[in-house]
Amino acid sequence: MEPLSEYEREPGMYPYPRPKTSYLLAETEGGIVLALHPAGPGPAGILESELDSGKKINKVLYELKASPLEKRIPVVGYGSNANPTVLTRKFRRRGLPINMPVFKGSARGFDIVYSAYVSKAFSIPAQAVHSEGTEPEVWLTLLDEEQLIAMHDTEGLKKGTYFLGLMPFMAENNTELNVFCYFGGSGGTFTDPEKDEPIALASSGYKGDGNLVVVRDFIPVDAKNRRFGERTQKEMMNRFNEISLGEFSEPIYESPGVLTEWGKENRLPFNDHLKEKYGRVLPINTERVESPYEASSLKKLGDF
């Protein structure tokens, strides 16, 4: 059990810490994270998941007056949507309970890379792009219908920032499910001009200048068979500073995660410049969901 207050949210540490295992985000006075484990193989094993105490997840959800697993809509989280504090803030700000199971796993044929964009929170957001043979760590949020609509709004579906598609998700119990995922992102995909390819969020084996330490300096996103080069969030912020200094004669970041006064005033024009010069819209190998706000018609976990 871990209190939410232990999870820091500092822009230079995006995508922010994640628990070591699948977890239940539970609605209590302070909000808590409880370790969660599939009870066996296949979708049935996920539906019968239990806490460390041996208590079945659906019994806990029933006691919390929350929707059971089988009625929840599976949506992949690969950036900050895997962090318990971020999820808590998103739903509490909209007056919704936070009760939500989140399962650790991996995606098939995608990787998690940087956008050509500085967000309102001053971080550089992640997006999912096609990468043959790559299997990055991702998380499966199981949302009730109200939570799904709120998540759509935070991801900018109505504005066209992201769209809802499908992604092959491999759960910890070796069960593959074709679930929902957000694709796209403001600014397009940031492309390394030297290699003409995206830059992935650094994995736990990444050393950078040789002095980087996982958790102290960056939060990793591990991946098998990664094809793209990697950088930490802070390194990408320094790269954006190089662009800003070279092309605007002003730094956008005072330090990693902290915008200069110029940066605060010119974040949007700078983003337009990033999009035009460094952003690319890469083809996504996915089926687009045409009516994502019709939550009742979307496939639930119990339908697999």
N, C-alpha and C positions, 0 to 999 in steps of 0.2 A: 504494500500500500504506500502510495507517495502523495503528499499534499501538492496541490497545484502551485503553491507559492514557491516551490523549489525550481520551477521552470522559468528560466530567464527569457526575456524577449527583447533582444538588442539587435538592431538591424544588421550589424556585422556578423551576427551568429545565425542568420537565416540559413536553412529552413527551421532552425530552432530544435532543441532537444526532443527526442522521442523516447518512450519507454523501451526497455530491452525486449519485451514480449508483447504479444497481443494484449489488449486491455479493455476494460469497461470503464468509461468515463461516467461516474455516478453523481447524481444530484444530491448533495448534502449541503450543510451550511457553508463549508469551505470548498467543497468540490474535491473529490478524490479519484485516484486512478487505481484500479484493481487489476492485477494480472489475470489473464484469461487464456484458457488452453482448449483447443479442439479435443473432443473426447475419443476420436477415432478417425478413420479414413473417410473420404467422400463427403458430399454435402451433408449427409446425416451426422457426421462427426462434428461439423461446424455447428449445426443446429443444436447438438447436445453439448456444446462447450460448457466448461465449468471453471469456477474460480479455484484458487489454491486450496480453499477450504473444502472443495469437492461439491459445493453447491452449484446446481445447474443455472446457467445464465438466464433461461426463461423464467425460472422461479424468482430470481432477483429482479428481473424486469417487471414481473407481475407485482411484486411487492412495491416497486417504485411507480406503479400505475403507468408503465410505459409499454409501447408496442413490442410484441414478441419478435424474435429473430426472423421467423418465416414471413412476417408482414413488412419487413424493412427492405429498403431499396439499396443495393450495393453500389457505392461510388468510390472510385480510387482517389486517394489523397497522396500526392507525391512531393509537395512543397510544404508550406506551413500548415496545411490541412491535416498533417499527421501529428501536430503538436497539441497536447491537451489544453494548454492555456489559450492558444489561438481559437480552438474549437469552442471552448467555454465562452470566450468573449463574443464570438460571432452570434451564438444563440442567446446568451443572456441579454445582449443589447436589443434583441428582438422579442424579449419576453417569453422565450421558449425554454423548456427544460433541456438540460444537457445530456440526459441519460442516453448513452450511445456505445455500442460495442465497436471496437476498431481492431481489425485483424492484420497482423504483419504477414507480408508475403513478397512476391516479386512479379514483375510484368514480363511478357514475352515479346521480343522484337521491338522494344522501344528503349530510349534512354532519357534521362532527366538533365536538361540543359538550361542555359541562361537566356532570358529575354533581352532584347535591346530596349531596355526601359528601366527608369528609376521610379519606384512606386511611391505612393503617398507616405508610406512608412519608411521611405528612404532606402529600402533594400532593393536588390535586383531580383525579380521573381523568376521562378522556375517554370518550365513548360516541358511537355512530353513530345518527343519527336521519334520518327521511325529510325531504328538502328538494327539491321539484320543480325540476329544471333545474340544480341545484348539482353541481359536480364537484370534490370535495376531493382533495388529494394523499393517497394511501395507499400501503402497501407490501405486497407479496405474499410471505409466508414460505412456503417449500416444505419441509414437514416429513416426516420418515419416521414410521412408525407409533408408535414409542416417543416421539419428540418431540411428536407430536400428543397423546398421552395425557397427557404431562407438562404441555403447554400448557393442555389442558382443566382440569387440576387447579389450575393457577395462576390461571385465570380463574373458578374457582368454579362450574363446570357442575354438579357434584354438589349444591352448596348452592342452586342456582338463582339465583346472582348474575347470570350471563350465560347465554344460550342460543346454540346454533349455528344460524345461518340462512344465506341466500345473498345475495351482493352482486355486481352487475355491475362487473367490474374491467377497466379499459382499460390495457394495458401500453404501455411506451414505443414499441413497434413497431406501435402502433395495432391491436393484437389485443384483442378483447373476450372475456372469459371470465366465466362465472357461477360464482363460487367461494365458498368458505365464509368466514364472518365471525362474530364474536361480537357479540351485541346484548344490550341490557339494561344492567345495572349497579346497584350498591348505591345506594339513595336515590332512584332515578329521575332524570329530567332536571331540572337546576336551571333554573328559569323566572324570567326578569326580570319582577318584578311590574308595572313600568311599561308594558312592551310585551306582557306575557303570551306570551313566546316564549323559546326557548332562547338561550344565549349561546355563540357559536362560539369556538374557539381562534384567537387572533389570527394574521392572515396577515402576510407580509413587508412589505406596504404600510401596515400599521397604525401610526399615529403616537401614539395616546393623547394624552398631554399635550404632545406635540410634541418631547419629548426622548428618546424611546425609540429604541434601536439594536438591530437584529436580531443575535442571537447573544450580544451583551453583556448585553442585558436580557431577552430572551425567545427561545424557539425557535418559529419560525412553522409554521403549517399552512396552506398556500396553498389557495385554492379559486376556481374560476370560478363566476360567477353566484351569489355568496353572498347569501342573503336575510336572515340573522340578523346582529344586532350582534356585535361582537368584543370580547374582552378578553384580556390576557395572564394567565398563571398567577399572577403576583405581584399583579396588579390584582384577580383573583378572591379571592386570599387576603385582601387588604385589605377586599373586600366582605364576606367571611365574618366578618372582625373587626368590621365595622360591625354585622352581625346579632348577633354574640355580645355585644358591648358594649351594644347597644340592648335586647336581650331577656334577657340573663343578667347584665348589669353586669360582665362579665369579658371580656377579650380572649382569643381562642383562640390567636392567633399573637403571639409576642413580636416577630418580624420575619418577612418572607415566607419560609416554609419551616421556621420554628422555632416549635414549640408552646410556649406558656407552661406552667407547672406545672399551672395550672387546666385548660388544654387537654389535657394528657396524661391527666389524671384524668377528664376529662369529654368526651372525644372521642366516645364512643359515644352518650351522651345528647344531645350536640349534633347528631350525625348523625341521630338519631331526630327531633329538632326540625326539622332541615332537610328531611327527607323528608316530614314531615307538613305543613309550611307552604309549602315552596318546590319540593318535588319533584313531578314529574308523570310518569306512565307514558304515553308517546306511542305511537300506533299505528305499527307498523313494517311497511312494505310488503315482506315477505320470506316465503319458504317455510321453515318450521321443520324442522330435521333431527331426526327422532324418536329415532334411536339413534346419537348422536355417538361413543360409546365403541367402537362396532363399526368400528374403523379399517380393517380389511381390506375392508369393504364400501363404503367411501366413495370417491367419484370421485377418481382420480389425474390428474396433469397429462397423462399419456400417453393418457388417455381422451377428451381434447378433440379 
